[in-house]
Amino acid sequence: MRRHLLNQTTADHYRRSVTEGVERVAAKLATTQRPHTGISVDALTPVIAGIDLDRPLEDPAAALDELEEVYLRDAVYFHHPRYLGHLNCPVVIPAVLGEAVLSAVNSSLDTWDQSIGGTLIERRLVDWTARRIGLGPDADGVFTSGGSQSNFHALLLARDEACRRAAQKAPAGGRPRPAKAEILPRLRVFTSEAGHFSVQKSAAMLGLGYEAVIAVPVDRNRRMDTAVLALELEACAAEGLLPMAVVATAGTTDFGSIDPLPEIAQLAAEHSAWLHVDAAYGCGLLASPTRRGLLDGIEHADSVTVDFHKSFFQPVSSSAMLVRDRATLAHATYHADYLNTRRMAEERIPNQVDKSLQTTRRFDALKLWMTLRVMGADGVGSLFDEVVDLAAAGWDLLDADPRFEVVVRPQLSTLVFRYAPDADGSGTVRPDLVDEANLHARKALFASGEAVVAGTKVDGRQYLKFTLLNPQTTTADIAAVLDLLAAHAEQFLGESLAVHR
């Protein structure tokens, strides 16, 4: 079995095996005609369940043959121009090259003695990103597994900063400072009702409870209403509660909306609240040659989430959490005698675990490093500009199409819309039936394998969503998918109305 270990004696075996795997995937990419096959859960489940994991195939080629049947054939391929579903991007080749390198070397980014060059590369990329944001000379950060972890990490720092400040403000006179357990019930987090659900989950995991999150309504463009935010912050103070953090979103998941960052930053500062900007989606604007101004105000943040695996065209996972003041990262520091002793900190040995919530951690930063060294930031940003331009063209198509209604003009690259029939010219089709038609259209399209779109709800009604992250997608692709959706919805309504007559 030692022949399967990657080392100096098996380098040729490694080269042959990986090359064959790459050739299989390359052939699949070159011949894929649809984003997926349309296979059902019921059809694929018994195939995978029937594999005996206690009887190995021994030969890598045989394992790849089997993998074709259980994964490669039916995988959802985000590179296909008619994948218009979730926030999944096609990936750039330099990043995939980085992925191959980091997987083979298998560095762990927790301590210096496990990843010497990797530690410095990640730190350099953190500095590069912080400068693009404009966080200032004391900024720092760390790579994470994704936006949800980045948001959680940021809110953990915000919680402990709020508790520290509250304890410092405790009245004098010999009375003991309040314990953290006494402060936590008073903390509140403010975010847009269109913000990411990880804010609520983070509050629960941080011991605050879901009810500690105040969902601020949005305006007609699905951006946080700052007038309401101001009132909510004032009400919080009047009730003796503590505004722990305000979470602004630079690119909401459904609408791609960018909250009014300068106004929110001012309100957060007035109420001494930590400002976190969730730019998991909109971070591609940091590299945009033409649209960086859409993020104006982000430089006032105390922390920022960026997901390079969304709008920087990186493979999953590649995210980071940045902070304005590196000293705040100490809230997540823990020294273990077997790993990162205090002596190492005194000797200025750079252990990334000192500021991470993870211990063992992949060298995901290498993918971004390779991308920037091959393509440059402008190259990445121009690709993101292309999909933003495509969304604007998609808006024009939808707005001019009487079969559909579209919610808001996009700031980024998502379009939320729905099939809106007028069966007899008077608009009398029941709203619940319209909801069912849109839901059916999405499911039928997915089952056909011809395209993938997402769905969501707006004001309680069922809508469809295009998430455009592929520069290869064209307006012709969008028009074709709209025709497919309309056909599925019309068929459903025709059959439903016939039954009810």
N, C-alpha and C positions, 0 to 999 in steps of 0.2 A: 504493500500500500504506500510505501514511501515514494514510489514513482509519481504519485499525484501531488506531492508537496512541491511548491515552487521554490527552487533554490538553484545554486550554481550547477548542479548536475542534471537538472530537468529543463534548462532554458530552451532547448530545441523542442521538447514536448509542449512547453508553454506556447512557443511561437506557432507551432502547427495547430494546436487546439484553438487558440484565440483567432488565428487567421481564418480557420474554417468557420468559426462562429460569425466573424465579421462578414465573410462572403455570403453566408446564409441570410443575414440581416440585410446586406446590401442588395441581394437579389430580390428580397421581399419588398424593400422600399422601391426598387426600380419597376416592379410589376404590379404594385397595389393599385387597383382601379377604384376602390371605394374606401371610405374611412374605416369600415369594419364589415364583417360578413353578415351581420344580422342574426347570428346564432343566439338561441335563447338560453336562459339559465337551466331550464329543464333538460335541454339537449346536451349541454357541456358538463353539467355536474356529474352524471354517472361515468363519463369518460375519465375524468380526473380521479373520482372516487375509486375507480376500478384498478388504478395503478398500485402495485405492491411495492411500497417503499423499502421493504426489507429484502427485496431481490434486485440488487443493482444490475445495471446493464453492462458495466465494466468499460465499454468503449465510448469515448466522447462523441464519436460520430453517431452512434446509435441513440445516445441521449439527445443529440440535436434533432435526429429524425423524430423522436417522440415529442420533443418540444414543439416542433412544427405543428403537431396534431393538437396539442393541449394549450398552446399559447400563441405562437407566431402567426398561425393561420387566422385566428379570430381576434387578435389584439386590436384595440382601437388605436389607429395611427393618426397622431396629431399633425403629422406633416402634410396630410392630404388637404387640399384646398377647400373641401366641403365639410371638414370638421369645424363646426362653428359653435361648439358647446361651451365648455367651461374655460377657466383661466389656465389653459394648457397651451404652451407655445411649441412650435417646431424648434428644434435645437440647432445651434451652429456647430460646424464640424470641429473648429478648434477646441470647443468645450468638451466634445465627445472624446477627442484625443486626450485632453486633460483627465477625463474620467477614466480612461484606460490606464493611464500612468498611475493615478492615485490609487486605483483598486489593486494594482499589482504591487506597488511599493507598500501600501497599506499603513501609512503613517497615522498615528493618533495625535490629534492636536491638543492634548491636555497638558503635556509637559515638554519642556525644552529638550530633555534627553530622549524623547520619543520622536521629535519632529523638528530638527534644527532649522533647516531652510524653510520648511512649511510654516513654522511659527512666524518667521520674519516676513514671508510672502503674505500671510493673512493680515499681519499688522500693517503692512504697506497698503493693502487694499482697503482696510478699514480707514486709514488716514486719507486715502484717495477719495473714498465715498464721502467721508465727513467734510472734506474740502469742497466737493461738488455741492453738498447740501448747504455749506456755509456755517458750520457749527462752531468754528473758532479754534484757537490754538490748544485748548484743554480737552478737546473731544477725544473719544475713544469708542470702542465697541467690540463686538465679537460676532462671528458667523454662527448661525443657528440652523435648525432643521426646517424652518418655514415660518410663515407670517404669524401663525397662532402662537408658536413658541416665542417669537420675537415680541409680540404684544404682551404675552404673559410676563416675560422678563422685564419689559419696560414698566409694567404696572406693579410688579414686585418692588422695583426701585422706587417708584412713586409712592407706594404704600409706606415703605420704611422711611422715606424722606418726610412724609407727612407726619408719621408718628414721632420722628426725631424733633421736628419743629414744634409739634404740639406739646411734647414733654418739656422742651426748653421754655415754652411760654407759660408753663404752670406757675401759679402764684407762689411767691416766696413765703417766708414765715415758718420755716421748719417743716412744712408739710411735704411728704414724699412725692416725687414726681409720679404721674399716672403711669401704670403699666400699659404695655401695648394692648393687652386684652381689654382694657378699659377704653382705649382710643378707637379701636377698630369699628365698633358699632356706629361711631359718629362719622365715618368716612363715606364720601360719595364720589362717584365717577360719572362724568357727563359725556355722552357721545350721541351722534346722530342716530335717529331711528333707522337710517339706511346703512349704519356702520356694520362692521363685521361681528358675527356672533361670538368670536373669541374674546371680546371685551367682557361680555356677561359671564362666559365660562371662567375667565381669569379671575373675575371678582369672586366667584364662588370658591375657586381653588385657593384663593388668598385669604379665605376666612371672612370675607365681607358679606357674602350672600348675593344672590341675583338681584335682590331688591335694592342693593346699594348703587346700582347703575340707573341713572336717569336718562331715558331716551328722549332726546330733544327732537321736536318735529322738523321736517324739512320744508323748503319752499317749493315753488312749482318746478324748479330745475333740479329737485332732489338733493339740494345742498342744505347743510345745517342752517336753521333759522337763528341768526345771531341775536335777534331781538328777544326771542324766547329763551335762548341760552342766558342772556343777561338777567332776565327775570328769575330763572331757575337758580342761578348762582346767588342772587340777592336773597331769595327765599331760603336757600341753604344756610346762609350766614344768619339770617333772622331767627332760624330755628335752633341755633347753636350747633349746627353740624359743620363738618369740615370738608371743603371741596378738595379732595385728594388729587384729582386729575381731570383734565379735559382731553378727550381723544378726538382729534380731527382726522378726517379721512381724505387722503389724496388719491382718489380713484375707488369709489365704492364698487363692491362686487357686482351688483346688478346694473347700475347705471353709469359707472365710470365717473361719477360726479366728484368734483374737487371742492371741498368745503372752503368757505372764505377764510383762508389762513391768517391774513394780517389782523382781521377783526377778532378772530378767535384768540389769537396770541395776546392781543391787548386785554381782552376780558380775563384770560387765565392769569396774566400778570397782575391785574388789579385785585384779584382774589387769592393771590399767592398759591395758585394751583399749578401742578406739574402739567406741562403741555406735551402730549405725545401725539405725533403725526403718524398715522398708519398709511404709509405710502407703498404698501406691498405691491399694488398694481401700478400706481402712477410713477414709480421710481424710474421707469424708462425715460421720463422727461428729463432726468438729470443728465442724460447723454444726448438729448435731442438737439440738433443744430438750430432748430427753429422755434421750439415751444417751451424752452426752459422757464420762461416767464409765467407759465401756468402754475408753477410751484412757488411763486413769490410769497414770502411769509414763512416758509418751512424753516428758514434759518433761525427763527426764534424758538424752535422746539427744544425741549429738554431731552427728548428721545425721539427716534425715528425708526420705523420698520421699513426695510426694503426687501423685496423678493426678486432676486436676480432670475429665478426660474419662472418668472412671469414675463416681464417686459424687457429682459436682457437676453432672452433666448437661450437660457442655460438649462441643462438637465436637472431634474429634481435630485437632490435638494440643494438649494443655494439661496440662503437668506441671511440677513444680518440685522442686528439691533445696534444703533449708534446712540451715544449720549453726548450732550454738550460738555458735561463735567465728568471727567474720568473718575474723580473721587467717589461719585455715587455708585460706581460699580462695586465698591467694597461691601455693599449690602448683600452681595451674592458670593462673597469670598469666604472660604472655609479652608483652614490649613490642616492637612493630614500628615502625620509623621512619615508615612511610607510614600508620599507623593510630592507634596509641595510645602515643605516646611517653611516656617517663618524665616529661617536663616537664608533660604533661597531669595525671598523677597528683599531681605536686607542686602544681599549680594547682587541685586538687580538682575536675577535670572528670570527671563520672561516666560512664565508658565501661564498659558492661556486659560487653564482651568480656574485660575484666580478670579476670572470675571465671567465664567460661563456657568450655566445651569447644568450642563452635561459634563461628564468626565471623559470617557472614551468618545472621540468625535472625529468624523471623517475630515479629510483635507479638501473639503468642497471648494475652498477658495481657489484651488489650482485651476478649476474650470474657467472662472472669470479671468484669472491671470493670463491663461493661454489665449482667451478671446481678445483681451485688450492688446496683448502683444502681437497678435496676428491681424486683427481687424481695426483696432483702435476704437475709442469711445464714439467718435463721429459715425463710424461704420455701423455700430450697434444702434445708435440713436436714429440714424436715417431709416433703418428697418422699422423701428417703432413709429416714426413719422408716417411711413407708408400705410400702416394699418390704421392709424388715426385718420389719414386722408380717406382710406377706404370706407371707414365708418361714416364719414360725412357724405360720401357718395351713396352709401346704403340708406342713410336718412332720406336723401332726395328720392330714391326709388320708392321707399315705403310711404313717404308723404304724398307722393303722386299716385299711389295705387289705391283705388277705392275699396279693395278687398280687405285692407288692413288699417289699423290705427296704431300710431307710434307714440310713445310716452313723451320723451324729451330728446332734444337735439343733443348728440353726444359730445362730451368734452374729450373723452378718450376713444375707446374702440369697442364699446358695447352698444347694442340697440335692443330696447325692450319694446315689444309690439304684440299685437294679437289679430287674429282673423276676426273680422267684425262684419258679419253678413247682414244684409237687408233683404230677407227672403221674399217679401211681397211688396217691397218698395216703401213700406211704412215703418220699418225697424221694429217689428213686433216679435222677433225671435226671442224666446225667454233667455234672460241673462245666464241662468244656470246651464241651459243647453249650449250656449255659446262657450261657456267655460269647459264643458265636456268636449266640445268639438276641438278646442285648442289643445286640450290634454290628449285627446285621441290622435290628433295630427302629429304631435311630437312623438308619441309612442309608435305610431305606424311608420313614421319616417325612420326612426331608430331601428325598428324591426326589419325594414327593407334594406338597411345597410347603405342606402344611397347618400345619406348625410346625417350629421349629428347636430342638433340644436339643444339649447338648455331651456328651462322653464322657471317661472317664478310667479309670485302673486303681487299684485299692485292694488291697494285699497280693497283687498279681499277677493279680487277677480283673477282668473287664470290668464297668464301672459306667456309669451314665448320670448326667447332671448338669443341673439347672435353675440358671441364673444369673438371678435376678430383679432387674431394674433398672428395670422399667417400672411406674409407679404405675397405669397403665391396666389392667394384667393383674389378673384376678380369680381367686378360688378355682375358679370355674366353668371358666375357661380351663385351669387346672392339672388339674382333674378330666378335662376333655375330652382333653387331651394324654396323660394317663395311660391313658385308654381306648384311644387310638390306638396307643400304644406296646405295650400288652398285646396288642392284636389282631394287630399285626405279629409280635410275638414268638411268640404262640400259633400263628399260621399257619406260621411257620418251624419250630417244634418239631414240629407235627403232620406236616408234610411230611418232616422229617428222621427222626422216629421211624418213620414208615411205610416209609421206604426201608430202615431197619436191621432191620425185623422179618422 
